[in-house]
Amino acid sequence: MNYQELFRQALSEIKSKWELPSTGFLAGGSLANMSWNILKGKNSPINDLDIYHLSEVKKNISSREMKEKQHFTKNEKWVYEDYSGYNIGYQQKGYYIIEKVSVDGIFNNIEYKSSTDNKSIIIDSFDINCCQLGYDIEKDEFVWTKDFEIFLETGELRLTNLTSPAHSAMRLVKKKHDLGAFLPQIEIEIICYSMKNIKFMDTQKFRFKERYANMYKEYQSDLNTHFKLVRDKEIEEYLRNNLGVHDHIWTLEPKSINLDIEKGEIPGIFISKDFLFYVRNIMNNAELEKLWFKLHPLMDSHLSIESYVDLELTDEIIEKLYKLVIHAPNVSRNLQGLSISKQLELFDTIIQKFSNDPFIGITILEKYDLKNHNLDDEMELLLMELSIRREVIDDVQDKVYKILGIETWKRQVGK
């Protein structure tokens, strides 16, 4: 499929009906819906045109300002070593904050502040795959995700994050009707499970006001089987007494949990994107579940499972990489995003380069971003080695022994 050609045709249709501004980023349902209509011969509605305007690029921002305004933060897996040894968490890789929204006819002008001028952060924030398309007006460039490609190819609506699961449940059903697309049952089951059992680091909102309460009532026949619409009177009272806000506040309460996962059973999942990856690619596959439990620190949810597992798995292969990441966690910075064969190849290459002192090789793999270094350049390797030898005197944690089963020089002398 020629995506550029399709998107260009959709953009032309929009321009024939409305005059776009000279700057900004057109994103969300309008361009995506028009592309879907052209591809499938549908007549999905174009209710408004969202134009994002970047007001400021600011790398750091206070948590207070973040909480006070509608925002999105991009988090990524972080595998690291501290005083207790191997650890796993997540670190923020970017954000944007909506400063102001103004309506001008069909246009919603959205002023935002971000850590980056890269427009993909806006597309990444959208919770359903059918919306993940945008157009940079000044650069005359389209921005989209692999998930949006999958939607166009399959016609299946899929969650891309769970930052606001209750809203996503209603939006999924609305999109099903608006687009005439297919909504797999598991998407609703994922929301039910997550609302009951897990609080992801990136989940921001569980409650909503009248607009979404009315949306629930409009699509009640689809939603009522799975959710109950509930007023949160405790929050209403707090807002009324402390902030002078007199709105009705609602939430959804799942009626049942059908996803076959024991609470707390899955290791290494703190953000919703990794949970979605696990459910869609790993769950109920015994071999892949075994792989996940050992190697989830090295797996990247941006890489498909077919791309990651690109060779026949053996216990020896899994154990080799498992020992490496458990005893030298910082190697993950170089191994994440690679297939298993490439991870093994990089590991073997660095060990061969420093066969006389594998501890130096392992430490270089931990300390340097090797994407920015040439392992075939002898001078570059020498400089990295000299730097490591200045910083690290000895393999005090016996990493070489634990990873490769090789006695270190210190061990041999002590015998």
C-alpha positions as CSV (number, residue, x, y, z in Angstrom):
1,M,0.0,0.0,0.0
2,N,1.3,3.5,-0.9
3,Y,0.6,5.3,2.3
4,Q,2.0,8.7,1.1
5,E,-0.3,8.6,-1.9
6,L,-3.3,7.8,0.2
7,F,-2.6,10.5,2.8
8,R,-1.9,13.0,0.1
9,Q,-5.3,12.3,-1.5
10,A,-7.0,12.5,1.9
11,L,-5.3,15.9,2.5
12,S,-6.5,17.2,-0.8
13,E,-10.1,16.2,0.1
14,I,-9.8,18.2,3.3
15,K,-8.3,21.2,1.6
16,S,-11.1,21.2,-1.0
17,K,-13.6,21.7,1.8
18,W,-11.7,23.8,4.3
19,E,-8.8,26.3,4.1
20,L,-6.0,25.1,6.4
21,P,-3.8,27.6,8.3
22,S,-0.2,28.2,7.1
23,T,1.3,26.7,10.2
24,G,0.6,24.0,12.7
25,F,0.1,20.2,12.9
26,L,-3.1,18.7,11.7
27,A,-3.7,15.5,13.7
28,G,-6.3,13.1,14.9
29,G,-9.6,11.9,13.5
30,S,-10.1,14.2,10.6
31,L,-7.1,13.2,8.3
32,A,-7.2,9.6,9.6
33,N,-11.0,9.3,8.9
34,M,-10.6,10.7,5.4
35,S,-7.8,8.3,4.6
36,W,-10.1,5.4,5.8
37,N,-13.0,6.7,3.8
38,I,-11.0,6.8,0.6
39,L,-9.4,3.4,1.2
40,K,-12.6,1.6,2.1
41,G,-15.3,3.7,0.4
42,K,-16.8,4.7,3.7
43,N,-18.6,7.9,4.8
44,S,-17.1,8.4,8.3
45,P,-17.8,11.9,9.7
46,I,-15.3,14.7,9.9
47,N,-16.6,16.6,13.0
48,D,-13.7,19.0,13.5
49,L,-10.1,19.7,12.5
50,D,-7.5,19.6,15.4
51,I,-4.6,21.9,14.7
52,Y,-1.7,21.7,17.2
53,H,0.5,24.8,17.6
54,L,3.8,24.5,19.4
55,S,4.3,27.5,21.7
56,E,7.5,26.5,23.4
57,V,10.2,23.8,23.5
58,K,11.2,23.2,27.2
59,K,13.2,20.2,28.2
60,N,12.4,20.3,31.9
61,I,9.1,21.2,33.6
62,S,7.8,20.9,37.2
63,S,5.6,18.1,38.2
64,R,3.1,20.6,39.6
65,E,2.7,22.3,36.2
66,M,2.4,18.8,34.6
67,K,-0.4,17.8,37.0
68,E,-2.3,21.1,36.6
69,K,-2.8,20.8,32.8
70,Q,-3.8,18.1,30.4
71,H,-0.6,16.4,29.3
72,F,1.1,13.3,27.9
73,T,4.4,11.9,29.0
74,K,6.4,9.4,26.9
75,N,8.0,6.7,29.2
76,E,10.4,4.0,28.2
77,K,11.8,1.0,29.9
78,W,15.0,1.6,31.9
79,V,17.1,-1.4,33.0
80,Y,19.9,-0.4,35.4
81,E,22.2,-1.5,38.2
82,D,22.3,0.1,41.6
83,Y,23.6,-0.9,45.1
84,S,21.1,-3.8,45.2
85,G,22.1,-5.1,41.8
86,Y,19.7,-5.6,38.8
87,N,16.7,-3.3,38.7
88,I,14.1,-2.2,36.2
89,G,11.9,0.9,36.0
90,Y,10.9,3.6,33.5
91,Q,12.1,7.0,32.7
92,Q,10.5,9.9,31.0
93,K,11.6,10.4,27.4
94,G,9.4,13.4,26.5
95,Y,6.2,15.2,27.2
96,Y,3.7,17.8,25.9
97,I,1.3,20.0,27.8
98,I,-1.8,21.5,26.4
99,E,-1.8,25.2,27.3
100,K,-4.9,26.5,25.6
101,V,-7.7,25.3,23.3
102,S,-9.8,27.7,21.2
103,V,-12.6,26.9,18.8
104,D,-12.9,28.7,15.4
105,G,-15.7,27.1,13.4
106,I,-14.6,23.6,12.5
107,F,-11.0,24.2,13.8
108,N,-9.9,23.3,17.3
109,N,-6.6,25.3,17.8
110,I,-4.5,23.6,20.4
111,E,-1.5,25.5,21.9
112,Y,1.0,23.2,23.5
113,K,4.4,23.2,25.2
114,S,6.7,20.2,24.7
115,S,10.1,18.8,25.4
116,T,10.6,18.4,21.6
117,D,9.5,19.8,18.3
118,N,9.2,16.3,16.9
119,K,5.5,15.9,16.1
120,S,5.5,12.1,16.7
121,I,5.0,12.7,20.4
122,I,1.5,13.9,19.6
123,I,0.7,10.9,17.5
124,D,2.1,8.6,20.1
125,S,-0.3,10.0,22.7
126,F,-3.5,9.0,20.8
127,D,-5.1,6.0,22.5
128,I,-6.5,4.1,19.5
129,N,-4.7,3.0,16.4
130,C,-7.2,4.5,13.9
131,C,-6.2,8.1,14.9
132,Q,-2.5,7.9,14.7
133,L,-1.9,10.1,11.6
134,G,-0.9,13.7,11.4
135,Y,0.3,16.3,8.9
136,D,3.0,19.0,9.5
137,I,1.7,21.9,7.5
138,E,5.0,23.9,7.4
139,K,7.1,20.9,6.5
140,D,4.5,19.4,4.2
141,E,5.2,16.0,5.9
142,F,2.9,13.2,7.2
143,V,3.6,11.5,10.5
144,W,2.1,8.2,11.3
145,T,2.7,4.9,13.3
146,K,3.0,1.3,12.5
147,D,-0.2,0.8,14.5
148,F,-2.1,3.0,12.1
149,E,-0.8,1.0,9.1
150,I,-2.1,-2.2,10.8
151,F,-5.5,-0.5,11.2
152,L,-5.7,0.4,7.5
153,E,-4.6,-3.2,6.5
154,T,-6.9,-5.1,8.9
155,G,-9.8,-2.7,9.8
156,E,-9.3,-3.7,13.5
157,L,-9.5,-1.1,16.2
158,R,-6.7,-1.5,18.8
159,L,-5.7,0.3,21.9
160,T,-2.2,1.9,21.7
161,N,-2.1,3.0,25.4
162,L,-4.2,3.0,28.5
163,T,-3.6,6.6,29.8
164,S,-7.4,7.0,30.2
165,P,-9.0,3.6,30.1
166,A,-12.6,4.7,30.7
167,H,-12.5,7.3,28.0
168,S,-10.9,4.7,25.7
169,A,-13.7,2.2,26.2
170,M,-16.3,4.7,25.0
171,R,-14.1,6.0,22.2
172,L,-13.5,2.5,20.9
173,V,-17.2,1.9,20.6
174,K,-17.9,5.3,19.0
175,K,-15.1,4.7,16.5
176,K,-16.6,1.2,15.7
177,H,-19.8,2.9,14.7
178,D,-18.3,6.0,13.0
179,L,-15.9,4.1,10.9
180,G,-17.7,0.8,10.4
181,A,-14.6,-0.9,11.7
182,F,-14.2,-4.1,13.6
183,L,-13.7,-4.0,17.4
184,P,-12.2,-7.2,18.8
185,Q,-13.6,-8.3,22.1
186,I,-10.2,-8.5,23.7
187,E,-9.8,-4.7,23.5
188,I,-12.7,-4.2,26.0
189,E,-11.5,-7.1,28.1
190,I,-8.0,-5.4,28.4
191,I,-9.7,-2.2,29.7
192,C,-11.8,-4.2,32.2
193,Y,-8.7,-6.0,33.5
194,S,-6.5,-2.9,33.7
195,M,-9.2,-0.8,35.5
196,K,-9.6,-3.5,38.2
197,N,-6.1,-4.9,38.6
198,I,-3.3,-2.6,37.5
199,K,-2.3,1.0,38.0
200,F,0.1,1.7,35.2
201,M,2.6,4.5,35.5
202,D,1.2,6.2,32.5
203,T,-2.5,6.0,33.4
204,Q,-3.6,9.5,34.2
205,K,-7.4,9.6,34.2
206,F,-10.2,7.3,35.3
207,R,-13.0,9.8,35.7
208,F,-14.9,12.0,33.4
209,K,-17.7,14.7,33.2
210,E,-21.0,14.9,31.4
211,R,-19.7,14.8,27.9
212,Y,-18.4,11.3,28.2
213,A,-21.4,10.3,30.5
214,N,-23.6,11.2,27.6
215,M,-21.4,9.2,25.2
216,Y,-21.9,6.2,27.4
217,K,-25.6,6.6,27.3
218,E,-25.5,7.0,23.5
219,Y,-23.6,3.7,23.1
220,Q,-25.1,1.9,26.2
221,S,-26.2,-1.1,24.2
222,D,-22.5,-1.9,23.4
223,L,-21.0,-0.8,26.8
224,N,-23.6,-2.0,29.3
225,T,-22.6,-5.6,29.0
226,H,-19.1,-4.8,30.3
227,F,-19.4,-1.6,32.4
228,K,-21.6,0.2,34.8
229,L,-21.8,4.0,34.7
230,V,-21.2,5.2,38.3
231,R,-21.2,8.7,39.8
232,D,-18.2,9.4,42.1
233,K,-20.0,11.5,44.7
234,E,-17.0,11.5,47.0
235,I,-14.9,13.3,44.4
236,E,-17.8,15.6,43.6
237,E,-17.9,16.6,47.3
238,Y,-14.2,17.2,47.4
239,L,-14.3,19.4,44.3
240,R,-17.3,21.3,45.6
241,N,-15.8,22.0,49.0
242,N,-12.2,22.7,48.0
243,L,-12.3,24.1,44.5
244,G,-15.9,25.4,44.1
245,V,-16.5,23.0,41.2
246,H,-20.1,21.8,41.0
247,D,-19.8,19.3,38.1
248,H,-21.1,15.7,38.1
249,I,-18.1,13.3,38.1
250,W,-18.5,9.8,36.6
251,T,-16.4,6.7,36.2
252,L,-16.9,3.2,34.7
253,E,-17.0,0.1,36.9
254,P,-16.1,-3.2,35.1
255,K,-18.8,-5.8,35.6
256,S,-16.5,-8.8,35.0
257,I,-12.9,-9.7,34.3
258,N,-12.4,-12.3,31.5
259,L,-8.7,-11.8,30.7
260,D,-7.0,-14.9,32.0
261,I,-4.1,-13.3,33.9
262,E,-3.5,-13.6,37.6
263,K,-3.0,-10.3,39.3
264,G,0.7,-9.5,39.8
265,E,1.7,-12.5,37.7
266,I,3.5,-10.7,34.9
267,P,7.0,-9.3,35.7
268,G,8.5,-6.2,34.2
269,I,5.3,-4.3,33.3
270,F,4.8,-0.8,34.6
271,I,3.4,1.1,31.6
272,S,0.4,0.2,29.5
273,K,2.2,-0.1,26.2
274,D,4.3,-3.1,27.5
275,F,1.1,-4.6,28.9
276,L,-0.6,-4.4,25.5
277,F,2.5,-5.9,23.9
278,Y,2.4,-8.8,26.4
279,V,-1.3,-9.5,26.0
280,R,-1.2,-9.5,22.2
281,N,2.1,-11.3,21.6
282,I,3.1,-13.3,24.7
283,M,0.0,-14.4,26.6
284,N,-1.1,-18.1,26.3
285,N,2.1,-19.0,24.4
286,A,4.1,-21.2,26.8
287,E,7.4,-20.8,24.9
288,L,7.1,-17.0,24.6
289,E,5.9,-16.7,28.2
290,K,9.1,-18.5,29.3
291,L,11.1,-16.1,27.1
292,W,9.4,-13.1,28.6
293,F,10.0,-14.1,32.2
294,K,13.7,-14.4,31.4
295,L,14.4,-11.7,28.8
296,H,11.7,-9.0,29.2
297,P,14.4,-6.4,30.2
298,L,15.8,-6.8,26.7
299,M,12.5,-6.9,24.8
300,D,11.3,-3.7,23.2
301,S,7.5,-3.2,22.6
302,H,8.3,-1.1,19.5
303,L,9.7,-4.3,17.9
304,S,7.2,-7.0,16.8
305,I,7.6,-10.4,18.4
306,E,8.3,-11.9,14.9
307,S,11.1,-9.4,14.4
308,Y,12.6,-10.1,17.9
309,V,12.5,-13.9,17.8
310,D,14.3,-14.3,14.5
311,L,15.9,-17.7,15.3
312,E,15.0,-21.0,16.8
313,L,14.9,-20.6,20.6
314,T,16.9,-22.9,22.8
315,D,17.4,-22.9,26.6
316,E,21.1,-22.2,26.0
317,I,20.4,-19.0,24.0
318,I,17.9,-17.8,26.6
319,E,20.2,-18.5,29.5
320,K,23.1,-16.8,27.8
321,L,21.3,-13.5,27.4
322,Y,19.6,-13.9,30.8
323,K,22.9,-14.2,32.6
324,L,24.2,-11.1,30.8
325,V,21.3,-8.9,31.7
326,I,21.0,-10.1,35.3
327,H,24.7,-9.6,36.1
328,A,25.4,-6.6,33.8
329,P,22.0,-4.8,33.6
330,N,23.3,-1.7,31.9
331,V,24.0,-3.7,28.7
332,S,20.3,-3.3,28.0
333,R,20.9,0.2,26.5
334,N,22.7,-1.5,23.6
335,L,20.6,-4.6,23.3
336,Q,17.0,-3.2,23.4
337,G,15.5,-2.8,20.0
338,L,17.7,-5.5,18.5
339,S,16.5,-9.0,17.5
340,I,17.8,-12.0,19.5
341,S,20.3,-12.9,16.7
342,K,21.6,-9.3,16.7
343,Q,21.8,-9.2,20.5
344,L,23.9,-12.4,20.5
345,E,26.0,-11.2,17.6
346,L,26.8,-7.9,19.4
347,F,27.6,-9.8,22.7
348,D,29.9,-12.3,20.9
349,T,31.6,-9.5,18.9
350,I,32.5,-7.5,22.0
351,I,33.8,-10.6,23.8
352,Q,35.9,-11.6,20.8
353,K,37.4,-8.1,20.6
354,F,38.5,-8.4,24.2
355,S,39.1,-12.1,24.4
356,N,42.2,-11.5,26.7
357,D,40.1,-9.5,29.2
358,P,36.4,-10.1,28.7
359,F,35.6,-7.9,31.7
360,I,36.7,-4.9,29.6
361,G,34.4,-6.0,26.8
362,I,31.4,-6.4,29.2
363,T,32.1,-3.1,30.8
364,I,32.2,-1.3,27.4
365,L,28.9,-2.9,26.5
366,E,27.5,-1.5,29.8
367,K,29.0,2.0,29.7
368,Y,29.1,3.1,26.0
369,D,26.3,3.6,23.5
370,L,27.7,1.5,20.8
371,K,25.4,2.9,18.1
372,N,27.7,5.9,18.2
373,H,31.0,3.9,18.0
374,N,32.7,1.8,15.4
375,L,33.8,-1.6,16.8
376,D,36.0,-2.2,13.7
377,D,38.1,0.9,14.4
378,E,41.1,-0.3,16.5
379,M,41.9,3.2,17.7
380,E,38.3,3.8,18.9
381,L,38.4,0.4,20.7
382,L,41.7,1.3,22.3
383,L,40.4,4.7,23.6
384,M,37.3,3.0,25.1
385,E,39.5,0.3,26.7
386,L,41.8,2.9,28.2
387,S,38.9,4.9,29.6
388,I,37.4,1.7,31.2
389,R,40.8,0.8,32.7
390,R,41.0,4.3,34.3
391,E,37.5,4.0,35.8
392,V,37.4,0.3,36.8
393,I,40.3,-1.6,38.3
394,D,38.9,-5.0,38.9
395,D,35.9,-7.2,38.3
396,V,34.9,-7.0,42.0
397,Q,31.4,-8.5,41.3
398,D,32.8,-11.4,39.3
399,K,30.6,-10.5,36.4
400,V,32.8,-12.5,33.9
401,Y,32.5,-15.6,36.0
402,K,28.7,-15.3,36.5
403,I,28.1,-14.5,32.8
404,L,30.7,-16.6,30.9
405,G,31.7,-19.1,33.6
406,I,35.3,-17.9,33.2
407,E,37.5,-17.4,36.3
408,T,38.8,-13.8,36.5
409,W,42.5,-13.1,36.9
410,K,42.0,-12.2,40.5
411,R,40.3,-15.6,41.2
412,Q,43.1,-17.5,39.5
413,V,45.8,-15.7,41.5
414,G,43.9,-16.4,44.7
415,K,43.9,-20.2,44.1
